Amino acid sequence: MEIGDVSVTDAELPCALEFETDEWPCYLVTQVRAGSARIGTTARAERCETGDVVLAVRPGRPCWAETEDAELSLAALTPAALFRITGDPASGGGPAVRFTSTRPRSPAAAAQWDTTIDYVTSTLNGVRCPDDAALVVSGAVSLLASTLLHVFPNTYADAQHVEQPQVSAPLVRRAIDFIQANCARDITMGDIAAAINVTPRAVQYMFRRHLDTTPMAYLRRVRLDRAHRDLLAADPTCDTVAAIAIRWGFAHTGRFSRVYRAEFGESPSVTLHG
């Protein structure tokens, strides 16, 4: 399954196989569901057993693999998917991200990757027409990219724990105004940063410091408000909760209903039917 900058698939490789590919244009995370594998390059390959998760390939590198009765879950992300979070270095988004380990930070991080893959797969499988659910698709891509940065040690995520960029409250106001004006578009962290002329890391820091949240969480809250507004104005004879939820990037009606009820004190169907 491939949508935009992300591809997720399962592969069954019976018996013993050995193969090598040309240079890859993307990041490839491999999870061994059954069997065993050695994955990486001919000079440096990771031995993986059932349950292991490994960042097998990074852009610009070939891949060598040796498998034995293996069942693999494969997730490929283009560099553009990560730029949604980190900003594009070619456009002044800061230094390129460098992953410092091919193994997850912890067993909990590996479990988070597994959970995210399941969620993204079910979300994208439910999208019949990507053009009609652009915010849903972009949200799934951003979630997988941010999880990749959280799960595997790298220079972008780890630098956030030590750097404290200088930001001001007026910049926060400008960032909020940009999000409010563009919440119906597929905007990324890089877009927000470019709009106020700072780095994506600075945007992350200012929202944590001044609002105790993240830019993407704030964007989801704005979209929830817009969904609430649309439900109030909707015609229950022709509009549906599911259609309005998808319009604002909420793929699963059940999850949308839970966050909606927590925020507004009633179910979205009650709001729709007055």
ABEGO torsion letter per residue (X at the ends): XBBEABBBBBBBBBEBBBBBBBBBABBBBBBBABEBBBBEBAABBBBBBBGBBBBABBBGBBBBBBBBGBBBBBBBBBAAAAAAAAEBAAAGAEBBBBBABABBABAAAAAAAAAAAAAAAAAAAABABAAAAAAAAAAAAAAAAAAAAAABBBAAAAAAAABBBBBBAAAAAAAAAAAAAAAABBBBAAAAAAAAGBBAAAAAAAAAAAAGBBAAAAAAAAAAAAAAAAAAABBAAABBAAAAAAAAGBABAAAAAAAAAAAAGBBAAAAAAX
